[in-house]
Amino acid sequence: MNKISMTVNGKSVSADAEGRTLLSTYLRDGLGLTGTHVGCDTSQCGACVVHVDGQVVKSCSVLAMDVAGADIRTIEGVAAPDGTLSTLQQAFQDHHGLQCGFCTPGMIMSAAALLEENPKPSEAEIRHYLEGNICRCTGYHNIIKAVMAASGQDVSDMGTIAAE
């Protein structure tokens, strides 16, 4: 076992982990941050997306020891400290950008990175950026709409596809 330390959501943390421990496992089991979901363990679905030193990373594809000392941001670090949802989280809620919610943390983490890089992305740019995130419930329409709304763009002509 190794003591692995890093900054997660602005706080210095440390936990014991084996050298083969994935970052997703370290976050979930070592730190109790269960918002980072694991859907495939092969970096295909995107449910485990976190930010490592500002970069989008699928946490099931990197060892925790390889990011020791890094600044990690998880879905738990997106809302304000008082629990107020971020603009992006609120847009997902307002525009029905989630159904079962399993993919939502990864979608939000990926979309947040996109909006940091490109504050006013087009629909095509959003679709391209989110290609690495799989959702089996929503059909993506409302996710795209939520990201566009969070960027301050008019989405009134996009309609809403109601959850079934």
ChimeraX attribute file (.defattr): number of C-alpha atoms within 10 A of each C-alpha:
attribute: neighborCount
match mode: 1-to-1
recipient: residues
	/A:1	10
	/A:2	11
	/A:3	12
	/A:4	20
	/A:5	17
	/A:6	19
	/A:7	17
	/A:8	22
	/A:9	16
	/A:10	11
	/A:11	11
	/A:12	11
	/A:13	14
	/A:14	18
	/A:15	15
	/A:16	14
	/A:17	19
	/A:18	14
	/A:19	14
	/A:20	12
	/A:21	19
	/A:22	20
	/A:23	27
	/A:24	26
	/A:25	22
	/A:26	23
	/A:27	22
	/A:28	16
	/A:29	13
	/A:30	18
	/A:31	14
	/A:32	11
	/A:33	18
	/A:34	16
	/A:35	19
	/A:36	29
	/A:37	25
	/A:38	23
	/A:39	16
	/A:40	12
	/A:41	17
	/A:42	11
	/A:43	19
	/A:44	16
	/A:45	21
	/A:46	31
	/A:47	31
	/A:48	32
	/A:49	31
	/A:50	28
	/A:51	22
	/A:52	18
	/A:53	14
	/A:54	13
	/A:55	14
	/A:56	18
	/A:57	21
	/A:58	27
	/A:59	27
	/A:60	27
	/A:61	16
	/A:62	16
	/A:63	18
	/A:64	25
	/A:65	21
	/A:66	14
	/A:67	16
	/A:68	16
	/A:69	17
	/A:70	17
	/A:71	18
	/A:72	23
	/A:73	21
	/A:74	23
	/A:75	23
	/A:76	16
	/A:77	18
	/A:78	20
	/A:79	15
	/A:80	10
	/A:81	9
	/A:82	6
	/A:83	10
	/A:84	11
	/A:85	14
	/A:86	15
	/A:87	18
	/A:88	22
	/A:89	22
	/A:90	17
	/A:91	21
	/A:92	23
	/A:93	16
	/A:94	14
	/A:95	22
	/A:96	19
	/A:97	29
	/A:98	23
	/A:99	16
	/A:100	11
	/A:101	14
	/A:102	20
	/A:103	24
	/A:104	26
	/A:105	24
	/A:106	31
	/A:107	29
	/A:108	25
	/A:109	26
	/A:110	26
	/A:111	23
	/A:112	23
	/A:113	18
	/A:114	19
	/A:115	17
	/A:116	11
	/A:117	10
	/A:118	13
	/A:119	15
	/A:120	18
	/A:121	17
	/A:122	15
	/A:123	14
	/A:124	9
	/A:125	13
	/A:126	21
	/A:127	16
	/A:128	10
	/A:129	15
	/A:130	19
	/A:131	12
	/A:132	17
	/A:133	20
	/A:134	20
	/A:135	20
	/A:136	10
	/A:137	15
	/A:138	19
	/A:139	13
	/A:140	17
	/A:141	17
	/A:142	24
	/A:143	26
	/A:144	24
	/A:145	26
	/A:146	28
	/A:147	30
	/A:148	23
	/A:149	21
	/A:150	24
	/A:151	20
	/A:152	12
	/A:153	15
	/A:154	11
	/A:155	16
	/A:156	9
	/A:157	6
	/A:158	11
	/A:159	11
	/A:160	14
	/A:161	14
	/A:162	11
	/A:163	12
	/A:164	6
